[in-house]
């Protein structure tokens, strides 16, 4: 584990202003100020409709069903340098590939990668393991057909929030069930949930007590929607929570999180365990930044984007 974040300290003042001025606007846009129904399905459906107001579809996106699962693709003009298998966020109860259109389009154009973003099934209508099963089915297809149909056999897997969790969970399945972890060049894990049994920060004991779009009650809601009726111990089954899995032999990973994020400890602990077994890991910690910190434009988020692009370029440069 390497790369100091001391250079980010000088950016704190601007970052605080960006979060302070944008936090209420973001909350309003995602519907956080709306009174939610008590019925889990109704609550999830309302949250989805509120969240969808933030989507900015890119006209270049291609809709395609892969392995029976709807996906959204961005395809380079030439044979792909790699396939970026992407999973969107949303607490396993909301979200869609379109929410990441702008970032996925940029990755495809910048690096010549084919991007496959998976529209996996959502809880509470489809609890665990439906989402993982959908993402793994697409990963299996990419393993079998990526070179012929997309132009490359190399795979980078990434996602944000619940998508970071799915990226970790699917890569573990690719190692243990498909014996294909050698095909994964790297993992881009952005403020994921890796401990469904409630890490300290999920309970509210965070590195920094600044504003965040997540809170313990909200996390408990989407956890119960995704893993209904399970005890905290059962939620920590390694098949459910990547933090508790055997992490030996995993690919290089870039892990990013803010210190105000209620999922901060999930990333910090996973990075430590990743490094302890000898895997390559880089940890980007954004001081005083909340969950979804890329929604607050400032020098710090620019630094994170720049480093993410550098990391992807470094991964692609390896034979």
VOPAGU-2260 file (C-alpha; in pm, 1 decimal, decimal comma):
REM VOPAGU-2260
SITE   aa  ch    i         X         Y         Z
SITE  UNK   A    0       0,0       0,0       0,0
SITE  UNK   A    1     153,8     327,7    -104,5
SITE  UNK   A    2     114,2     684,8    -222,1
SITE  UNK   A    3      89,1     956,9      40,1
SITE  UNK   A    4    -204,6    1196,0      37,5
SITE  UNK   A    5     -17,4    1475,9     217,3
SITE  UNK   A    6     -29,9    1681,5    -103,1
SITE  UNK   A    7    -409,7    1688,1     -66,9
SITE  UNK   A    8    -393,0    1882,9     259,3
SITE  UNK   A    9    -348,1    2214,7      76,9
SITE  UNK   A   10    -679,3    2155,2     -99,3
SITE  UNK   A   11    -889,7    2130,2     218,0
SITE  UNK   A   12   -1019,1    2488,5     224,6
SITE  UNK   A   13   -1153,7    2477,7    -130,6
SITE  UNK   A   14   -1293,1    2127,1     -74,6
SITE  UNK   A   15   -1480,0    2236,3     240,8
SITE  UNK   A   16   -1637,2    2522,5      46,7
SITE  UNK   A   17   -1738,3    2289,4    -238,8
SITE  UNK   A   18   -1908,0    2046,4       0,6
SITE  UNK   A   19   -2067,7    2323,7     206,9
SITE  UNK   A   20   -2215,0    2501,2     -95,5
SITE  UNK   A   21   -2319,0    2185,6    -278,7
SITE  UNK   A   22   -2441,5    1952,0      -6,5
SITE  UNK   A   23   -2801,4    2074,0      19,4
SITE  UNK   A   24   -2829,5    2093,4    -358,6
SITE  UNK   A   25   -2709,8    1734,3    -395,3
SITE  UNK   A   26   -2946,5    1615,6    -122,1
SITE  UNK   A   27   -3236,6    1784,8    -297,9
SITE  UNK   A   28   -3140,1    1637,6    -635,3
SITE  UNK   A   29   -3126,5    1280,5    -503,9
SITE  UNK   A   30   -3447,3    1320,0    -305,1
SITE  UNK   A   31   -3287,8    1293,7      39,6
SITE  UNK   A   32   -3523,2    1561,4     172,9
SITE  UNK   A   33   -3839,6    1376,9      60,2
SITE  UNK   A   34   -4039,4    1187,9     321,9
SITE  UNK   A   35   -4010,8     821,3     234,4
SITE  UNK   A   36   -4284,3     554,9     263,0
SITE  UNK   A   37   -4243,5     283,5     525,7
SITE  UNK   A   38   -4305,5      -1,7     281,2
SITE  UNK   A   39   -3962,0    -118,7     156,2
SITE  UNK   A   40   -4065,6    -166,5    -207,3
SITE  UNK   A   41   -4247,3     167,9    -221,9
SITE  UNK   A   42   -3951,8     339,3     -56,2
SITE  UNK   A   43   -3705,0     188,8    -303,3
SITE  UNK   A   44   -3923,3     279,6    -601,2
SITE  UNK   A   45   -3960,4     640,4    -486,2
SITE  UNK   A   46   -3585,8     664,9    -423,0
SITE  UNK   A   47   -3520,4     536,9    -775,2
SITE  UNK   A   48   -3748,4     796,7    -932,5
SITE  UNK   A   49   -3584,8    1076,1    -731,4
SITE  UNK   A   50   -3232,6     956,5    -810,1
SITE  UNK   A   51   -3307,3     922,0   -1182,1
SITE  UNK   A   52   -3340,5    1301,4   -1205,6
SITE  UNK   A   53   -2960,0    1319,8   -1193,2
SITE  UNK   A   54   -2900,8    1098,7   -1496,2
SITE  UNK   A   55   -2731,3    1252,1   -1802,5
SITE  UNK   A   56   -2753,1     997,5   -2086,3
SITE  UNK   A   57   -2476,9     996,9   -2347,0
SITE  UNK   A   58   -2596,3     944,0   -2706,5
SITE  UNK   A   59   -2298,5     720,0   -2786,8
SITE  UNK   A   60   -2413,5     450,1   -2542,9
SITE  UNK   A   61   -2525,4     116,5   -2687,1
SITE  UNK   A   62   -2796,3     -87,2   -2515,5
SITE  UNK   A   63   -2733,8    -460,0   -2532,8
SITE  UNK   A   64   -2844,9    -770,4   -2347,9
SITE  UNK   A   65   -2551,0    -985,9   -2240,8
SITE  UNK   A   66   -2601,2   -1325,9   -2080,1
SITE  UNK   A   67   -2966,4   -1233,6   -2031,2
SITE  UNK   A   68   -2877,5    -911,8   -1845,0
SITE  UNK   A   69   -2936,1    -559,0   -1983,5
SITE  UNK   A   70   -2608,9    -367,9   -2023,6
SITE  UNK   A   71   -2496,1     -27,8   -2146,2
SITE  UNK   A   72   -2184,1     -23,2   -2363,4
SITE  UNK   A   73   -1933,9     228,0   -2492,7
SITE  UNK   A   74   -1727,9      92,6   -2781,4
SITE  UNK   A   75   -1404,4     236,2   -2926,0
SITE  UNK   A   76   -1357,0     273,7   -3300,0
SITE  UNK   A   77   -1060,6      34,0   -3296,3
SITE  UNK   A   78   -1019,7    -304,2   -3123,3
SITE  UNK   A   79   -1035,2    -241,0   -2750,3
SITE  UNK   A   80    -722,2    -209,2   -2538,5
SITE  UNK   A   81    -918,4    -380,8   -2259,4
SITE  UNK   A   82   -1272,6    -431,9   -2136,5
SITE  UNK   A   83   -1379,4    -216,6   -1843,4
SITE  UNK   A   84   -1650,7    -413,0   -1664,6
SITE  UNK   A   85   -1840,4    -155,2   -1462,4
SITE  UNK   A   86   -2103,8    -179,2   -1188,8
SITE  UNK   A   87   -2308,9     124,7   -1084,1
SITE  UNK   A   88   -2384,2     229,5    -727,9
SITE  UNK   A   89   -2709,9     280,5    -540,7
SITE  UNK   A   90   -2704,7      70,0    -225,3
SITE  UNK   A   91   -2826,2    -235,4    -420,2
SITE  UNK   A   92   -3174,1     -75,7    -428,4
SITE  UNK   A   93   -3146,7     196,8    -695,1
SITE  UNK   A   94   -2931,2     331,8    -975,2
SITE  UNK   A   95   -2866,2     227,7   -1335,0
SITE  UNK   A   96   -2573,4     218,7   -1578,8
SITE  UNK   A   97   -2684,0     548,0   -1732,9
SITE  UNK   A   98   -2586,5     731,9   -1413,7
SITE  UNK   A   99   -2220,3     677,3   -1507,6
SITE  UNK   A  100   -2251,4     753,1   -1879,8
SITE  UNK   A  101   -2024,2    1056,7   -1880,9
SITE  UNK   A  102   -1745,3     889,4   -1685,1
SITE  UNK   A  103   -1771,4     563,6   -1879,4
SITE  UNK   A  104   -1771,8     746,1   -2212,3
SITE  UNK   A  105   -1459,4     935,7   -2107,4
SITE  UNK   A  106   -1281,5     615,1   -2002,0
SITE  UNK   A  107   -1367,6     451,3   -2333,6
SITE  UNK   A  108   -1243,0     745,7   -2540,9
SITE  UNK   A  109    -939,0     820,2   -2326,4
SITE  UNK   A  110    -803,5     464,7   -2313,1
SITE  UNK   A  111    -966,7     294,0   -2611,2
SITE  UNK   A  112   -1142,5      53,5   -2378,4
SITE  UNK   A  113   -1476,9    -113,8   -2434,5
SITE  UNK   A  114   -1698,7     -34,4   -2135,7
SITE  UNK   A  115   -1969,8    -277,4   -2028,3
SITE  UNK   A  116   -2189,6    -140,2   -1748,7
SITE  UNK   A  117   -2433,4    -391,3   -1601,1
SITE  UNK   A  118   -2800,2    -319,0   -1523,9
SITE  UNK   A  119   -2821,8    -580,8   -1248,2
SITE  UNK   A  120   -3141,6    -661,5   -1058,5
SITE  UNK   A  121   -3217,4    -452,3    -751,1
SITE  UNK   A  122   -3344,5    -521,8    -400,3
SITE  UNK   A  123   -3583,4    -545,3    -224,0
SITE  UNK   A  124   -3762,6    -706,3    -518,3
SITE  UNK   A  125   -3448,2    -907,1    -596,1
SITE  UNK   A  126   -3235,7    -957,2    -282,3
SITE  UNK   A  127   -2896,5   -1127,7    -258,3
SITE  UNK   A  128   -2761,4   -1304,9    -460,1
SITE  UNK   A  129   -2954,6   -1173,8    -763,1
SITE  UNK   A  130   -2730,7    -871,3    -825,0
SITE  UNK   A  131   -2407,9   -1066,7    -786,9
SITE  UNK   A  132   -2543,3   -1344,8   -1009,5
SITE  UNK   A  133   -2626,1   -1097,1   -1287,5
SITE  UNK   A  134   -2284,9    -931,3   -1269,7
SITE  UNK   A  135   -2104,3   -1265,5   -1262,6
SITE  UNK   A  136   -2303,4   -1386,1   -1565,3
SITE  UNK   A  137   -2184,6   -1082,3   -1762,2
SITE  UNK   A  138   -1828,2   -1131,5   -1637,0
SITE  UNK   A  139   -1837,8   -1491,7   -1758,1
SITE  UNK   A  140   -1955,9   -1374,0   -2099,7
SITE  UNK   A  141   -1674,8   -1117,7   -2118,1
SITE  UNK   A  142   -1424,0   -1389,9   -2033,0
SITE  UNK   A  143   -1557,9   -1611,3   -2311,4
SITE  UNK   A  144   -1640,4   -1354,1   -2579,8
SITE  UNK   A  145   -1460,8   -1031,2   -2495,5
SITE  UNK   A  146   -1169,9   -1085,5   -2730,0
SITE  UNK   A  147   -1380,4   -1189,0   -3030,9
SITE  UNK   A  148   -1663,6    -939,0   -2987,6
SITE  UNK   A  149   -1499,4    -643,4   -2813,4
SITE  UNK   A  150   -1137,1    -674,4   -2922,5
SITE  UNK   A  151    -952,3    -757,0   -2600,9
SITE  UNK   A  152    -911,7   -1041,6   -2354,0
SITE  UNK   A  153    -791,5    -808,5   -2076,7
SITE  UNK   A  154   -1038,7    -697,3   -1811,9
SITE  UNK   A  155   -1041,8    -415,8   -1558,3
SITE  UNK   A  156   -1332,5    -421,5   -1313,8
SITE  UNK   A  157   -1463,3    -118,8   -1128,5
SITE  UNK   A  158   -1756,3      43,4    -957,6
SITE  UNK   A  159   -1872,3     300,0    -706,0
SITE  UNK   A  160   -2045,6     236,7    -370,9
SITE  UNK   A  161   -2256,7     -78,4    -418,0
SITE  UNK   A  162   -2076,5    -110,0    -751,2
SITE  UNK   A  163   -1742,6    -120,3    -569,1
SITE  UNK   A  164   -1882,4    -402,1    -357,6
SITE  UNK   A  165   -1997,5    -588,4    -668,7
SITE  UNK   A  166   -1657,6    -541,1    -833,4
SITE  UNK   A  167   -1486,3    -700,7    -533,0
SITE  UNK   A  168   -1746,1    -977,7    -496,2
SITE  UNK   A  169   -1744,4   -1067,4    -865,9
SITE  UNK   A  170   -1364,5   -1070,9    -883,7
SITE  UNK   A  171   -1357,4   -1314,1    -589,4
SITE  UNK   A  172   -1606,1   -1534,7    -774,7
SITE  UNK   A  173   -1391,7   -1514,8   -1087,2
SITE  UNK   A  174   -1099,8   -1643,0    -879,7
SITE  UNK   A  175   -1283,9   -1914,0    -686,4
SITE  UNK   A  176   -1556,1   -2029,0    -926,7
SITE  UNK   A  177   -1419,4   -1952,6   -1272,0
SITE  UNK   A  178   -1043,5   -1988,1   -1206,6
SITE  UNK   A  179    -992,1   -1676,5   -1415,3
SITE  UNK   A  180    -853,2   -1410,9   -1182,7
SITE  UNK   A  181    -540,5   -1395,9   -1400,2
SITE  UNK   A  182    -755,9   -1231,5   -1668,3
SITE  UNK   A  183    -834,6    -936,2   -1441,2
SITE  UNK   A  184    -565,2    -670,1   -1479,5
SITE  UNK   A  185    -690,2    -441,9   -1201,3
SITE  UNK   A  186    -977,4    -336,5    -976,8
SITE  UNK   A  187   -1100,8      21,9    -935,2
SITE  UNK   A  188   -1294,6      14,2    -605,2
SITE  UNK   A  189   -1455,6     348,6    -522,8
SITE  UNK   A  190   -1602,3     393,1    -170,4
SITE  UNK   A  191   -1756,8      45,7    -171,8
SITE  UNK   A  192   -1948,1    -135,9      99,9
SITE  UNK   A  193   -1735,5    -438,2     186,2
SITE  UNK   A  194   -1870,9    -526,0     532,7
SITE  UNK   A  195   -2247,2    -586,7     528,2
SITE  UNK   A  196   -2226,1    -654,8     901,5
SITE  UNK   A  197   -2188,2    -282,1     976,2
SITE  UNK   A  198   -1832,8    -154,1    1008,2
SITE  UNK   A  199   -1764,4     114,9    1273,5
SITE  UNK   A  200   -1806,6     400,3    1024,9
SITE  UNK   A  201   -2137,3     254,2     906,5
SITE  UNK   A  202   -2251,8     280,8    1269,1
SITE  UNK   A  203   -2152,8     648,2    1273,6
SITE  UNK   A  204   -1798,4     625,7    1412,8
SITE  UNK   A  205   -1627,0     797,3    1123,3
SITE  UNK   A  206   -1278,1     945,9    1082,1
SITE  UNK   A  207   -1445,4    1286,9    1038,6
SITE  UNK   A  208   -1795,5    1400,9    1138,7
SITE  UNK   A  209   -1868,3    1627,0     841,5
SITE  UNK   A  210   -2179,8    1607,7     622,5
SITE  UNK   A  211   -2255,2    1287,4     433,7
SITE  UNK   A  212   -2539,4    1167,2     211,8
SITE  UNK   A  213   -2534,9     836,0     400,5
SITE  UNK   A  214   -2632,9     776,2     760,9
SITE  UNK   A  215   -2663,2     464,3     981,0
SITE  UNK   A  216   -3042,0     438,9     940,8
SITE  UNK   A  217   -3024,7     460,5     563,0
SITE  UNK   A  218   -2746,8     200,9     549,4
SITE  UNK   A  219   -2952,2     -32,1     766,7
SITE  UNK   A  220   -3249,1      10,4     531,9
SITE  UNK   A  221   -3066,4     -89,7     215,8
SITE  UNK   A  222   -2881,4    -366,9     403,1
SITE  UNK   A  223   -3210,1    -518,5     520,3
SITE  UNK   A  224   -3354,0    -478,9     169,6
SITE  UNK   A  225   -3055,8    -660,6      18,5
SITE  UNK   A  226   -3002,8    -920,2     293,3
SITE  UNK   A  227   -3345,9    -960,4     454,8
SITE  UNK   A  228   -3368,2   -1142,3     785,1
SITE  UNK   A  229   -2994,6   -1205,1     822,6
SITE  UNK   A  230   -2809,7   -1141,3    1146,5
SITE  UNK   A  231   -2498,3    -923,1    1148,6
SITE  UNK   A  232   -2288,5   -1237,6    1178,7
SITE  UNK   A  233   -2459,7   -1394,4     877,2
SITE  UNK   A  234   -2407,5   -1073,7     680,8
SITE  UNK   A  235   -2033,5   -1117,1     740,3
SITE  UNK   A  236   -2023,8   -1448,8     557,5
SITE  UNK   A  237   -1723,1   -1417,3     321,9
SITE  UNK   A  238   -1953,1   -1502,2      30,7
SITE  UNK   A  239   -2153,7   -1187,9     117,5
SITE  UNK   A  240   -1895,2    -945,4     258,6
SITE  UNK   A  241   -1564,4    -928,4      67,2
SITE  UNK   A  242   -1383,9    -785,3     371,8
SITE  UNK   A  243   -1398,8   -1128,6     536,0
SITE  UNK   A  244   -1289,1   -1329,5     232,0
SITE  UNK   A  245    -954,4   -1491,9     165,6
SITE  UNK   A  246    -788,1   -1216,4     -38,9
SITE  UNK   A  247    -475,3   -1399,8    -153,7
SITE  UNK   A  248    -385,0   -1377,8    -519,5
SITE  UNK   A  249    -604,7   -1080,5    -607,9
SITE  UNK   A  250    -520,3    -822,2    -878,0
SITE  UNK   A  251    -374,2    -474,4    -824,9
SITE  UNK   A  252    -639,0    -241,9    -683,2
SITE  UNK   A  253    -698,9     129,9    -651,2
SITE  UNK   A  254    -926,9     198,6    -353,4
SITE  UNK   A  255   -1073,7     545,4    -293,9
SITE  UNK   A  256   -1282,2     691,2      -9,9
SITE  UNK   A  257   -1345,0    1013,9     180,0
SITE  UNK   A  258   -1299,3    1050,7     555,9
SITE  UNK   A  259   -1658,2    1176,4     607,6
SITE  UNK   A  260   -1799,1     873,7     425,5
SITE  UNK   A  261   -2001,5     632,9     641,4
SITE  UNK   A  262   -1832,8     359,2     437,3
SITE  UNK   A  263   -1480,4     488,0     511,0
SITE  UNK   A  264   -1380,9     194,4     731,3
SITE  UNK   A  265   -1491,5     -57,0     467,8
SITE  UNK   A  266   -1227,2      73,0     227,5
SITE  UNK   A  267    -959,2     134,1     491,9
SITE  UNK   A  268    -989,2    -216,9     632,7
SITE  UNK   A  269   -1011,0    -385,4     292,6
SITE  UNK   A  270    -699,5    -200,8     173,5
SITE  UNK   A  271    -508,2    -313,4     482,9
SITE  UNK   A  272    -610,7    -676,8     436,3
SITE  UNK   A  273    -537,6    -655,6      61,6
SITE  UNK   A  274    -183,9    -538,3     133,3
SITE  UNK   A  275    -126,0    -780,1     422,7
SITE  UNK   A  276    -151,1   -1084,4     195,7
SITE  UNK   A  277      88,7    -934,5     -57,9
SITE  UNK   A  278    -150,1    -788,7    -314,0
SITE  UNK   A  279     -71,5    -456,6    -478,9
SITE  UNK   A  280    -300,7    -180,1    -355,4
SITE  UNK   A  281    -309,0     197,4    -374,0
SITE  UNK   A  282    -528,5     387,1    -129,8
SITE  UNK   A  283    -662,7     732,9    -214,0
SITE  UNK   A  284    -810,4     897,8      96,0
SITE  UNK   A  285    -994,3    1226,0      33,4
SITE  UNK   A  286    -983,5    1429,4     356,8
SITE  UNK   A  287   -1322,4    1555,1     479,8
SITE  UNK   A  288   -1499,1    1429,6     168,0
SITE  UNK   A  289   -1839,6    1254,2     186,8
SITE  UNK   A  290   -1981,4     955,6       5,0
SITE  UNK   A  291   -2011,1    1031,0    -365,8
SITE  UNK   A  292   -1738,5    1295,6    -342,3
SITE  UNK   A  293   -1703,8    1328,3    -719,9
SITE  UNK   A  294   -2028,2    1527,4    -709,6
SITE  UNK   A  295   -1837,2    1820,2    -553,1
SITE  UNK   A  296   -1605,6    1973,5    -816,1
SITE  UNK   A  297   -1284,5    2112,0    -667,2
SITE  UNK   A  298    -907,4    2062,3    -687,7
SITE  UNK   A  299    -927,8    1754,0    -468,0
SITE  UNK   A  300   -1177,4    1573,9    -688,9
SITE  UNK   A  301    -969,3    1679,8    -989,7
SITE  UNK   A  302    -667,9    1517,3    -820,7
SITE  UNK   A  303    -865,3    1197,1    -765,3
SITE  UNK   A  304    -978,9    1186,2   -1128,3
SITE  UNK   A  305    -623,6    1249,9   -1248,0
SITE  UNK   A  306    -480,2     975,6   -1028,1
SITE  UNK   A  307    -751,6     730,0   -1134,2
SITE  UNK   A  308    -665,7     796,1   -1497,4
SITE  UNK   A  309    -293,9     759,4   -1427,0
SITE  UNK   A  310    -357,6     429,9   -1249,1
SITE  UNK   A  311    -563,9     295,0   -1537,7
SITE  UNK   A  312    -292,3     396,1   -1780,9
SITE  UNK   A  313     -30,1     220,3   -1568,1
SITE  UNK   A  314    -240,2     -96,7   -1555,8
SITE  UNK   A  315    -294,1     -93,1   -1931,8
SITE  UNK   A  316      77,7     -37,7   -1993,0
SITE  UNK   A  317     159,6    -369,3   -1830,9
SITE  UNK   A  318     188,9    -655,4   -2074,3
